[in-house]
Amino acid sequence: LKSDCRILGRNIKLVISPIAVNGQASSLENDVSQWLISEPGNKFCAIDKPYQKSQAKEPSIAVCIDDATIFGHFNLIGQSVDNCYEITTLLGKEFIYFTLICCRAIMYKVPAQNTGKALIAGAAGAWQNTAAVTGANGHSFAKALEHVIAANAANKFIAYNNIPPDIPKVETKSNSKGVLMMNPGGADEASWIVHTIPGFPKALRGYVFPPAEIQKGHLLICLTIKESEIDAIDAEINSRPNLKKLVNGESRLTPPLTVTRQISTAAAAGLKVTIYSKSEKSRYEIYRRVLVKKLKATIKVWTTRDKTLKSDCRILGRNIKLVISPIAVNGQASSLENDVSQWLISEPGNKFCAIDKPYHKSQTKEPSMAVCIDDATIFGHFNLIGQNVENCT
């Protein structure tokens, strides 16, 4: 039995050991009490059985007290809980999602431009022009990757890419690209970069932005998190056996990933990020079967599309509307012919999601992941970019 967040508003969250009872420490190794508090309050319960599967076949009793004062004291004691990720099974098909609180930088590089447009935490919510992405200085992503492209014994990282640098003909159904970084020392520093650039970065070999990718549109998102949130990302790792092998040191290179060591980025004001992932076994179409249902909204989607999947307005309030190409990112043009990013916005707001697979029927048989940010400022900018959509019947 684990923490269980499958049902909204009906979660089971396990309090982290040790605890402090008015200054006196207690740990699960020696504390034989079993108690819980409700969320929201004001319930406190004492239970005569531990949270173990064996008690399913045994008698048990709980004494519950509805009192704000008692609840307040035990709520303070039990304020720290395990990360709780939701694993949802629909019709026997599994996908996973969980929530992080973090800060961000987002950079959108349009086709044929060597500079980008960036939204950076604490910068008044406006697009900023970046320095040339071909250089290692002057933009936030080069700074975030400084200990990926050069060795730093005090930091660790995992870099993964379905088209790893200088490794030809890697066969994989994944399309994910990113870097997970942390400081193994005392500082609580970690970050996660999600991006769309093949062959990037070249770990420990200097900053090299692939020249051929200048002609394409790319999206980069940097999430600065607490190290405690890495367990949530680990749930995603465990759902991808190749990445899990790399983390455990079982393989130096298992497609689609490469591994080395690395760093973190600085903390800032937090915002809510939810990651949705589905396996190839689910046979789900991630846009309709996962994202529309979980966001409980119409979505406007920027991605290439095949001849099978179209705009879909059959369900009121759960439409899929395709953004018309070309678009303009703060004055810079981008078109579907050269832009390899996939993103969507909810209608109504304030959700923005970056997805690692296009709106193609083929992705029903492939693993896929979406990183969704709930933020009015980010939503507002991308809602302006995606304001023109195809007619939808």
VODREN-824207 format. One record per residue: x, y, z of N, C-alpha, C in turn; residue in three letters. Coordinates in steps of 0.02 Angstrom, whole numbers. Example, Ala and Ser with C-alpha at 12.3 -4.5 7.8 and 13.67 -1.06 7.14 Angstrom:
660_-284_390_615_-225_390_660_-165_390_ALA $
642_-112_354_684_-53_357_645_2_394_SER $
***
This chain:
42_-60_0_0_0_0_44_63_0_LEU $
28_109_-44_68_170_-53_22_231_-47_LYS $
52_291_-51_12_351_-61_-31_340_-123_SER $
-92_366_-121_-140_351_-175_-179_414_-191_ASP $
-167_442_-251_-202_503_-272_-243_493_-335_CYS $
-270_433_-342_-308_418_-403_-374_454_-407_ARG $
-405_470_-351_-471_501_-350_-465_572_-323_ILE $
-484_620_-365_-478_691_-345_-518_704_-280_LEU $
-485_734_-231_-518_750_-168_-526_691_-121_GLY $
-501_633_-140_-506_572_-99_-439_537_-96_ARG $
-386_576_-84_-318_549_-85_-299_519_-18_ASN $
-249_475_-20_-216_450_41_-143_472_36_ILE $
-122_516_80_-55_542_81_-20_521_145_LYS $
39_491_138_75_464_196_122_517_226_LEU $
116_527_291_158_576_326_230_550_328_VAL $
277_595_315_348_577_313_376_571_384_ILE $
415_518_396_450_508_459_520_538_454_SER $
546_570_508_516_577_574_468_637_577_PRO $
431_640_634_388_696_649_411_728_714_ILE $
383_787_730_398_820_793_333_835_829_ALA $
326_811_891_266_822_931_284_876_983_VAL $
268_937_967_284_993_1011_357_993_1032_ASN $
401_981_983_473_983_995_505_916_1010_GLY $
464_863_1023_491_797_1036_486_754_973_GLN $
541_721_955_544_684_892_514_614_899_ALA $
483_590_845_457_522_841_468_496_770_SER $
480_431_764_491_401_698_450_337_692_SER $
438_316_630_398_257_618_430_193_645_LEU $
496_194_653_530_134_679_508_117_750_GLU $
490_168_790_476_156_860_406_180_882_ASN $
370_213_839_304_240_856_251_191_833_ASP $
212_162_879_162_112_860_91_142_855_VAL $
87_208_859_21_239_851_3_241_777_SER $
-62_241_763_-87_251_695_-141_305_698_GLN $
-132_359_662_-180_413_662_-181_447_595_TRP $
-235_486_584_-241_523_521_-277_589_534_LEU $
-271_633_487_-309_695_486_-339_703_417_ILE $
-396_738_414_-429_748_350_-402_810_315_SER $
-413_812_250_-394_871_211_-449_885_161_GLU $
-489_937_172_-485_987_225_-507_960_293_PRO $
-492_999_347_-508_979_416_-583_977_426_GLY $
-604_960_489_-566_963_551_-566_896_586_ASN $
-555_843_549_-560_775_577_-492_748_598_LYS $
-489_717_657_-431_679_681_-455_610_700_PHE $
-421_558_676_-441_489_691_-383_448_718_CYS $
-396_407_767_-348_356_791_-372_289_767_ALA $
-328_249_736_-347_185_706_-308_130_739_ILE $
-338_72_746_-304_17_782_-264_-29_737_ASP $
-261_-15_672_-222_-56_626_-178_-11_582_LYS $
-118_-35_565_-74_4_521_-98_1_448_PRO $
-69_43_407_-87_46_335_-49_-10_299_TYR $
-73_-71_308_-43_-129_278_-96_-173_246_GLN $
-79_-207_193_-127_-247_156_-158_-301_199_LYS $
-121_-326_248_-145_-381_290_-209_-364_327_SER $
-220_-300_344_-279_-282_383_-343_-285_342_GLN $
-337_-297_277_-398_-306_237_-438_-366_259_ALA $
-404_-414_291_-436_-476_313_-445_-479_389_LYS $
-437_-422_422_-441_-419_495_-491_-367_518_GLU $
-520_-375_578_-565_-324_605_-524_-262_623_PRO $
-556_-204_618_-521_-142_633_-572_-89_655_SER $
-547_-40_693_-590_13_718_-553_80_716_ILE $
-589_134_703_-560_201_704_-605_246_746_ALA $
-574_286_788_-609_335_829_-593_404_801_VAL $
-644_440_776_-633_503_742_-663_561_782_CYS $
-625_614_790_-646_673_828_-650_732_780_ILE $
-706_767_782_-715_827_739_-705_888_783_ASP $
-644_915_784_-626_971_826_-569_1010_795_ASP $
-579_1075_786_-530_1116_751_-464_1122_789_ALA $
-467_1123_855_-406_1131_895_-363_1069_890_THR $
-393_1011_903_-355_948_898_-328_939_827_ILE $
-371_952_778_-349_946_708_-289_991_695_PHE $
-292_1053_719_-238_1101_706_-171_1076_731_GLY $
-170_1046_791_-107_1021_818_-80_963_777_HIS $
-123_915_759_-99_857_721_-85_876_648_PHE $
-119_926_623_-104_949_555_-33_978_552_ASN $
-12_1012_605_56_1038_610_106_981_613_LEU $
90_929_652_134_871_658_142_836_591_ILE $
87_830_555_86_791_493_90_833_430_GLY $
124_890_434_123_936_377_165_912_318_GLN $
215_870_330_258_845_276_235_776_253_SER $
218_770_189_192_706_163_232_684_102_VAL $
230_619_88_262_592_28_232_624_-34_ASP $
273_628_-88_245_646_-153_192_594_-171_ASN $
139_617_-200_82_574_-216_67_580_-289_CYS $
82_530_-328_68_534_-400_7_491_-416_TYR $
-29_512_-467_-89_478_-486_-76_428_-542_GLU $
-91_365_-532_-87_315_-585_-158_294_-599_ILE $
-183_312_-657_-254_303_-672_-262_247_-722_THR $
-306_200_-710_-320_146_-756_-390_155_-784_THR $
-394_161_-850_-457_167_-885_-462_108_-933_LEU $
-515_68_-926_-525_10_-969_-463_-34_-971_LEU $
-429_-38_-915_-371_-82_-910_-308_-52_-941_GLY $
-309_10_-964_-252_42_-996_-224_95_-948_LYS $
-159_95_-938_-129_137_-886_-91_197_-915_GLU $
-100_254_-882_-56_310_-894_-45_344_-826_PHE $
3_389_-823_22_419_-759_24_495_-764_ILE $
5_528_-710_15_600_-707_29_621_-635_TYR $
65_676_-627_82_702_-561_94_776_-566_PHE $
97_809_-509_102_882_-507_166_904_-472_THR $
199_954_-499_258_985_-469_245_1059_-458_LEU $
279_1088_-409_277_1160_-399_347_1186_-415_ILE $
353_1229_-465_419_1249_-487_417_1318_-521_CYS $
475_1342_-542_478_1404_-580_502_1387_-650_CYS $
508_1439_-692_518_1421_-762_553_1473_-803_ARG $
579_1449_-861_596_1491_-918_574_1452_-979_ALA $
544_1487_-1027_521_1456_-1089_553_1495_-1147_ILE $
583_1459_-1193_612_1492_-1252_582_1461_-1315_MET $
559_1503_-1360_532_1482_-1424_578_1510_-1478_TYR $
610_1465_-1515_653_1485_-1571_617_1469_-1636_LYS $
600_1518_-1675_562_1506_-1736_610_1486_-1792_VAL $
584_1457_-1846_627_1434_-1901_669_1490_-1931_PRO $
730_1471_-1951_776_1516_-1988_800_1574_-1946_ALA $
792_1572_-1880_817_1623_-1835_867_1592_-1787_GLN $
923_1625_-1775_971_1597_-1727_962_1628_-1657_ASN $
911_1671_-1650_893_1698_-1584_823_1674_-1567_THR $
804_1680_-1505_739_1657_-1484_701_1710_-1446_GLY $
639_1693_-1428_597_1734_-1385_588_1696_-1320_LYS $
599_1730_-1263_598_1696_-1198_549_1728_-1150_ALA $
516_1685_-1111_477_1706_-1053_515_1682_-992_LEU $
535_1727_-948_578_1709_-892_544_1731_-827_ILE $
546_1687_-777_515_1702_-713_543_1767_-685_ALA $
498_1810_-660_519_1872_-629_536_1928_-678_GLY $
521_1918_-742_538_1969_-792_476_2004_-819_ALA $
428_2017_-776_368_2056_-792_324_2024_-844_ALA $
335_1960_-858_290_1923_-901_293_1940_-974_GLY $
344_1975_-998_349_1995_-1068_400_1952_-1105_ALA $
389_1942_-1170_438_1908_-1212_503_1949_-1211_TRP $
559_1913_-1207_624_1945_-1211_663_1915_-1269_GLN $
700_1957_-1304_745_1932_-1357_805_1898_-1324_ASN $
824_1840_-1349_882_1805_-1322_943_1819_-1366_THR $
1001_1803_-1338_1061_1803_-1379_1058_1744_-1428_ALA $
1104_1741_-1474_1105_1687_-1523_1111_1619_-1488_ALA $
1067_1572_-1507_1069_1506_-1476_1130_1466_-1497_VAL $
1165_1490_-1549_1226_1456_-1571_1285_1471_-1524_THR $
1277_1521_-1481_1330_1537_-1434_1315_1512_-1364_GLY $
1367_1505_-1324_1360_1477_-1256_1348_1531_-1204_ALA $
1340_1593_-1225_1331_1648_-1177_1270_1689_-1193_ASN $
1241_1720_-1141_1190_1770_-1153_1119_1746_-1153_GLY $
1107_1680_-1145_1038_1657_-1139_1033_1604_-1084_HIS $
973_1599_-1055_964_1561_-993_977_1486_-1003_SER $
965_1459_-1062_973_1387_-1071_1046_1367_-1076_PHE $
1088_1410_-1105_1160_1396_-1105_1186_1397_-1033_ALA $
1161_1444_-993_1181_1448_-923_1159_1386_-885_LYS $
1096_1364_-896_1071_1305_-862_1110_1242_-880_ALA $
1138_1240_-940_1173_1181_-964_1249_1184_-954_LEU $
1273_1234_-919_1345_1244_-916_1382_1185_-885_GLU $
1350_1148_-840_1384_1090_-810_1361_1025_-842_HIS $
1324_1030_-897_1311_972_-940_1363_971_-995_VAL $
1378_1028_-1022_1426_1032_-1077_1498_1031_-1052_ILE $
1509_1042_-987_1576_1038_-958_1570_1003_-890_ALA $
1622_966_-872_1621_925_-812_1617_967_-749_ALA $
1580_942_-699_1577_972_-633_1564_915_-585_ASN $
1616_895_-547_1611_836_-505_1560_843_-450_ALA $
1540_904_-434_1492_915_-380_1419_910_-402_ALA $
1408_896_-466_1340_895_-492_1329_834_-536_ASN $
1265_815_-542_1247_757_-582_1190_773_-629_LYS $
1187_737_-685_1131_746_-731_1118_682_-771_PHE $
1058_679_-798_1040_627_-846_1016_664_-908_ILE $
1048_654_-965_1025_683_-1028_995_627_-1071_ALA $
935_639_-1098_903_588_-1140_878_620_-1204_TYR $
882_582_-1258_862_608_-1323_849_549_-1369_ASN $
794_549_-1405_780_494_-1451_827_494_-1511_ASN $
860_552_-1522_914_555_-1572_975_582_-1536_ILE $
1012_537_-1501_1069_560_-1460_1126_586_-1504_PRO $
1168_630_-1476_1222_659_-1515_1270_607_-1542_PRO $
1284_610_-1607_1336_570_-1639_1324_494_-1634_ASP $
1261_474_-1623_1245_402_-1620_1196_389_-1677_ILE $
1218_360_-1733_1173_352_-1790_1124_293_-1782_PRO $
1067_300_-1815_1018_247_-1824_995_215_-1759_LYS $
980_255_-1710_950_229_-1648_876_216_-1661_VAL $
853_156_-1646_784_138_-1657_744_144_-1592_GLU $
693_187_-1592_652_197_-1533_585_226_-1553_THR $
534_211_-1515_468_242_-1526_460_306_-1485_LYS $
508_319_-1442_504_380_-1401_521_441_-1443_SER $
496_498_-1422_514_561_-1454_537_612_-1401_ASN $
550_588_-1340_566_632_-1284_638_656_-1286_SER $
647_719_-1265_713_749_-1262_716_792_-1200_LYS $
769_785_-1161_774_826_-1101_836_813_-1061_GLY $
842_850_-1006_897_842_-959_869_851_-888_VAL $
883_803_-844_865_807_-774_928_817_-734_LEU $
930_871_-694_992_890_-660_980_899_-585_MET $
1031_885_-545_1026_897_-473_1094_908_-442_MET $
1094_942_-385_1153_952_-345_1153_899_-290_ASN $
1200_852_-290_1200_799_-240_1225_821_-172_PRO $
1246_884_-166_1270_910_-102_1213_933_-58_GLY $
1228_979_-13_1178_1001_36_1124_1046_8_GLY $
1138_1081_-46_1090_1128_-75_1031_1090_-105_ALA $
971_1115_-94_910_1084_-122_898_1114_-190_ASP $
936_1091_-240_934_1120_-307_926_1064_-358_GLU $
877_1072_-402_868_1026_-458_830_1062_-513_ALA $
836_1037_-573_798_1066_-628_788_1014_-683_SER $
740_1028_-725_721_982_-779_710_1024_-841_TRP $
748_1011_-893_740_1044_-957_706_996_-1006_ILE $
652_1018_-1035_617_980_-1086_624_1020_-1151_VAL $
645_986_-1205_656_1023_-1267_641_979_-1328_HIS $
650_1008_-1388_633_973_-1450_692_964_-1497_THR $
754_975_-1474_812_978_-1518_848_911_-1521_ILE $
851_879_-1580_889_816_-1586_964_827_-1579_PRO $
998_778_-1551_1071_782_-1546_1097_836_-1500_GLY $
1057_855_-1449_1074_911_-1406_1053_896_-1335_PHE $
1094_914_-1285_1162_941_-1289_1214_885_-1295_PRO $
1274_903_-1314_1329_855_-1316_1363_855_-1248_LYS $
1348_805_-1208_1371_804_-1139_1447_804_-1135_ALA $
1473_851_-1094_1544_857_-1078_1587_872_-1139_LEU $
1556_895_-1193_1595_909_-1254_1585_981_-1279_ARG $
1566_1025_-1234_1558_1094_-1253_1488_1108_-1281_GLY $
1471_1173_-1284_1405_1193_-1308_1405_1195_-1384_TYR $
1364_1151_-1414_1357_1149_-1487_1283_1143_-1503_VAL $
1254_1196_-1531_1185_1193_-1555_1188_1166_-1627_PHE $
1154_1110_-1641_1159_1079_-1707_1143_1129_-1763_PRO $
1189_1142_-1809_1178_1193_-1861_1115_1181_-1903_PRO $
1100_1118_-1917_1041_1103_-1959_976_1123_-1925_ALA $
977_1128_-1859_915_1143_-1822_899_1218_-1821_GLU $
945_1260_-1844_930_1331_-1849_871_1343_-1896_ILE $
865_1302_-1948_811_1311_-1997_744_1287_-1971_GLN $
741_1259_-1911_679_1233_-1884_657_1272_-1822_LYS $
593_1268_-1808_567_1298_-1747_573_1250_-1689_GLY $
595_1275_-1630_605_1232_-1572_579_1266_-1509_HIS $
560_1225_-1461_535_1248_-1397_577_1218_-1341_LEU $
597_1258_-1292_635_1236_-1234_600_1261_-1171_LEU $
592_1217_-1122_561_1235_-1058_607_1213_-1002_ILE $
624_1259_-957_666_1243_-899_624_1249_-836_CYS $
618_1194_-799_580_1192_-736_629_1185_-678_LEU $
631_1233_-634_673_1230_-575_632_1202_-517_THR $
654_1146_-489_614_1109_-440_655_1095_-377_ILE $
621_1070_-326_656_1045_-267_677_973_-280_LYS $
732_952_-248_756_884_-258_704_833_-238_GLU $
661_850_-190_610_803_-168_561_787_-223_SER $
555_832_-274_509_820_-329_537_770_-379_GLU $
601_753_-374_630_706_-422_598_638_-416_ILE $
573_620_-356_538_557_-348_478_553_-395_ASP $
445_610_-405_388_611_-450_411_598_-522_ALA $
466_630_-542_492_617_-609_517_546_-614_ILE $
541_518_-558_562_448_-557_504_401_-575_ASP $
443_420_-559_386_380_-579_382_375_-654_ALA $
399_430_-688_401_431_-761_459_388_-785_GLU $
517_392_-751_575_351_-769_559_277_-764_ILE $
525_258_-710_508_188_-701_461_161_-753_ASN $
423_206_-786_378_184_-838_415_177_-905_SER $
478_197_-907_517_192_-968_580_150_-953_ARG $
578_85_-967_632_39_-946_701_59_-969_PRO $
707_87_-1029_773_106_-1053_805_159_-1010_ASN $
766_210_-991_791_262_-948_807_235_-879_LEU $
765_191_-853_777_161_-787_844_124_-786_LYS $
860_88_-840_923_51_-843_982_99_-840_LYS $
976_155_-874_1030_204_-874_1041_233_-805_LEU $
986_251_-772_991_280_-704_1024_231_-657_VAL $
1009_167_-664_1036_116_-620_1106_94_-640_ASN $
1133_124_-694_1201_107_-715_1206_41_-751_GLY $
1150_13_-776_1151_-51_-809_1174_-47_-881_GLU $
1176_13_-908_1194_22_-978_1224_90_-988_SER $
1276_95_-1028_1305_160_-1043_1265_196_-1097_ARG $
1235_158_-1142_1192_188_-1194_1137_139_-1211_LEU $
1077_157_-1193_1019_119_-1213_971_167_-1247_THR $
957_158_-1311_913_206_-1345_850_218_-1305_PRO $
824_280_-1300_849_338_-1337_891_385_-1295_PRO $
931_360_-1249_960_405_-1199_1035_401_-1195_LEU $
1065_455_-1170_1135_455_-1151_1141_480_-1079_THR $
1194_461_-1045_1200_479_-973_1268_508_-958_VAL $
1270_556_-912_1333_581_-884_1320_614_-816_THR $
1351_672_-801_1343_702_-735_1327_775_-738_ARG $
1296_802_-682_1279_874_-687_1247_913_-631_GLN $
1214_971_-643_1199_1031_-603_1126_1046_-590_ILE $
1113_1106_-567_1045_1130_-554_1040_1203_-573_SER $
979_1230_-572_969_1301_-583_941_1334_-521_THR $
938_1401_-521_917_1437_-461_841_1434_-451_ALA $
820_1438_-389_749_1436_-373_717_1504_-381_ALA $
650_1505_-390_612_1567_-396_541_1553_-377_ALA $
495_1600_-392_425_1591_-373_396_1529_-407_ALA $
353_1493_-371_328_1430_-396_266_1437_-438_GLY $
254_1387_-480_191_1381_-516_177_1307_-524_LEU $
115_1292_-544_92_1222_-546_106_1192_-614_LYS $
140_1135_-614_155_1098_-675_131_1027_-666_VAL $
95_1002_-716_71_933_-713_98_895_-773_THR $
124_836_-762_152_795_-815_106_735_-827_ILE $
86_726_-890_45_670_-910_86_624_-955_TYR $
81_559_-944_118_512_-985_76_451_-998_SER $
80_425_-1059_44_363_-1074_93_315_-1109_LYS $
83_251_-1096_126_200_-1125_100_179_-1193_SER $
143_146_-1231_121_121_-1297_69_67_-1290_GLU $
69_32_-1233_20_-22_-1222_-51_5_-1214_LYS $
-57_67_-1194_-124_95_-1182_-165_101_-1246_SER $
-130_111_-1303_-163_123_-1368_-206_186_-1366_ARG $
-190_232_-1320_-228_294_-1316_-200_346_-1364_TYR $
-244_387_-1391_-224_447_-1428_-218_502_-1375_GLU $
-158_528_-1364_-145_569_-1305_-185_634_-1304_ILE $
-199_663_-1362_-235_726_-1364_-308_717_-1343_TYR $
-343_669_-1374_-414_659_-1360_-425_618_-1297_ARG $
-390_562_-1291_-406_514_-1237_-374_533_-1170_ARG $
-322_574_-1170_-289_592_-1108_-297_667_-1093_VAL $
-272_711_-1136_-267_782_-1119_-335_816_-1117_LEU $
-378_804_-1165_-445_834_-1163_-482_813_-1100_VAL $
-477_749_-1083_-513_723_-1024_-484_751_-960_LYS $
-418_754_-955_-387_777_-893_-392_852_-884_LYS $
-386_889_-938_-392_962_-933_-465_984_-928_LEU $
-511_939_-948_-583_953_-945_-600_1018_-981_LYS $
-572_1024_-1041_-580_1086_-1080_-569_1072_-1153_ALA $
-591_1119_-1194_-572_1120_-1265_-498_1137_-1269_THR $
-463_1110_-1319_-393_1125_-1328_-381_1153_-1398_ILE $
-335_1201_-1402_-312_1228_-1467_-240_1204_-1476_LYS $
-228_1168_-1531_-166_1129_-1539_-124_1156_-1596_VAL $
-59_1167_-1581_-9_1182_-1633_35_1122_-1643_TRP $
28_1088_-1698_67_1029_-1714_53_1010_-1786_THR $
99_973_-1817_83_944_-1881_26_895_-1872_THR $
-11_883_-1925_-68_837_-1920_-67_790_-1981_ARG $
-92_730_-1972_-94_682_-2028_-161_687_-2064_ASP $
-175_640_-2109_-237_641_-2146_-294_607_-2109_LYS $
-279_578_-2050_-330_542_-2012_-361_585_-1958_THR $
-319_615_-1916_-344_655_-1860_-357_727_-1883_LEU $
-416_752_-1868_-437_818_-1890_-460_859_-1829_LYS $
-477_922_-1840_-513_960_-1789_-575_920_-1771_SER $
-594_922_-1707_-648_879_-1683_-690_918_-1633_ASP $
-751_935_-1653_-796_974_-1609_-860_936_-1593_CYS $
-855_870_-1590_-915_830_-1578_-941_835_-1507_ARG $
-896_849_-1459_-916_850_-1388_-912_922_-1363_ILE $
-968_949_-1341_-971_1018_-1317_-923_1029_-1259_LEU $
-881_1079_-1265_-833_1095_-1212_-773_1049_-1209_GLY $
-768_1002_-1257_-711_955_-1259_-686_951_-1331_ARG $
-680_1008_-1365_-661_1010_-1435_-585_1006_-1443_ASN $
-563_985_-1503_-493_991_-1523_-492_1036_-1584_ILE $
-463_1095_-1576_-460_1145_-1630_-387_1153_-1651_LYS $
-374_1147_-1715_-305_1151_-1741_-288_1222_-1760_LEU $
-232_1246_-1733_-208_1314_-1747_-185_1318_-1820_VAL $
-204_1372_-1853_-187_1381_-1923_-114_1404_-1931_ILE $
-79_1376_-1979_-11_1396_-1996_-14_1449_-2052_SER $
29_1501_-2050_83_1513_-2002_59_1550_-1939_PRO $
104_1553_-1890_91_1591_-1829_145_1644_-1822_ILE $
136_1689_-1774_187_1740_-1759_203_1738_-1685_ALA $
267_1730_-1669_290_1729_-1599_322_1796_-1585_VAL $
283_1842_-1556_307_1909_-1541_341_1941_-1602_ASN $
308_1934_-1660_334_1965_-1721_375_1921_-1765_GLY $
396_1862_-1741_435_1816_-1782_390_1760_-1808_GLN $
394_1746_-1873_348_1699_-1905_373_1627_-1898_ALA $
324_1581_-1893_339_1509_-1891_284_1473_-1927_SER $
302_1417_-1960_253_1378_-1997_262_1304_-1981_SER $
209_1265_-1993_211_1193_-1978_262_1156_-2020_LEU $
280_1183_-2078_329_1149_-2120_397_1143_-2087_GLU $
413_1191_-2043_481_1193_-2014_482_1194_-1938_ASN $
424_1198_-1906_421_1203_-1833_406_1133_-1805_ASP $
453_1106_-1765_445_1038_-1739_417_1037_-1668_VAL $
398_1095_-1641_368_1096_-1575_295_1073_-1579_SER $
271_1044_-1525_200_1027_-1519_175_1056_-1453_GLN $
124_1100_-1456_99_1130_-1395_24_1143_-1403_TRP $
-8_1154_-1345_-80_1169_-1346_-95_1218_-1289_LEU $
-152_1249_-1295_-180_1290_-1242_-252_1270_-1231_ILE $
-275_1277_-1169_-344_1257_-1153_-391_1315_-1167_SER $
-454_1298_-1176_-507_1348_-1186_-568_1326_-1146_GLU $
-582_1359_-1089_-549_1419_-1062_-480_1405_-1033_PRO $
-441_1459_-1018_-373_1452_-992_-373_1423_-922_GLY $
-314_1417_-891_-251_1449_-908_-196_1397_-920_ASN $
-210_1344_-955_-162_1289_-963_-124_1296_-1029_LYS $
-58_1284_-1024_-14_1278_-1083_22_1212_-1077_PHE $
23_1172_-1129_56_1106_-1128_104_1099_-1186_CYS $
162_1070_-1173_209_1049_-1226_206_973_-1229_ALA $
195_946_-1290_185_874_-1299_242_847_-1342_ILE $
264_785_-1329_321_759_-1367_301_720_-1429_ASP $
236_718_-1445_214_684_-1506_165_728_-1545_LYS $
167_726_-1612_120_766_-1652_51_735_-1651_PRO $
4_772_-1679_-67_750_-1682_-74_703_-1742_TYR $
-44_644_-1734_-45_592_-1786_-75_528_-1757_HIS $
-109_490_-1797_-138_427_-1774_-86_378_-1750_LYS $
-26_382_-1778_27_334_-1760_46_336_-1687_SER $
36_394_-1653_58_399_-1583_13_359_-1535_GLN $
-42_330_-1560_-82_286_-1516_-43_224_-1497_THR $
6_205_-1538_46_144_-1526_115_160_-1498_LYS $
124_222_-1476_190_244_-1452_183_277_-1384_GLU $
237_276_-1343_235_313_-1280_234_388_-1294_PRO $
203_426_-1249_199_498_-1258_194_533_-1191_SER $
215_596_-1189_215_634_-1127_198_707_-1142_MET $
162_739_-1095_146_809_-1101_163_844_-1035_ALA $
194_903_-1039_209_944_-981_163_1004_-983_VAL $
118_1010_-934_67_1062_-935_78_1112_-878_CYS $
77_1176_-895_89_1230_-847_24_1270_-838_ILE $
5_1280_-777_-55_1319_-761_-33_1389_-740_ASP $
-33_1435_-788_-9_1503_-774_-41_1551_-823_ASP $
-73_1603_-798_-111_1649_-841_-66_1688_-888_ALA $
-6_1706_-867_39_1745_-909_63_1704_-969_THR $
88_1643_-955_111_1600_-1009_54_1584_-1056_ILE $
-4_1567_-1027_-63_1553_-1068_-80_1613_-1113_PHE $
-79_1673_-1085_-97_1732_-1123_-54_1742_-1185_GLY $
11_1730_-1178_56_1738_-1235_42_1686_-1289_HIS $
34_1623_-1269_22_1570_-1318_-49_1573_-1346_PHE $
-95_1598_-1307_-164_1607_-1332_-165_1659_-1389_ASN $
-123_1710_-1383_-117_1759_-1436_-85_1728_-1498_LEU $
-34_1687_-1488_-1_1654_-1544_-50_1607_-1580_ILE $
-92_1572_-1541_-136_1522_-1570_-208_1545_-1577_GLY $
-218_1609_-1590_-286_1635_-1592_-326_1614_-1653_GLN $
-292_1597_-1708_-327_1578_-1770_-329_1502_-1776_ASN $
-389_1474_-1779_-397_1401_-1783_-439_1382_-1844_VAL $
-432_1319_-1865_-471_1294_-1921_-545_1290_-1902_GLU $
-588_1294_-1953_-658_1281_-1942_-667_1211_-1914_ASN $
-711_1205_-1866_-718_1142_-1829_-792_1122_-1829_CYS $
-806_1061_-1854_-875_1038_-1856_-885_978_-1812_THR $
***
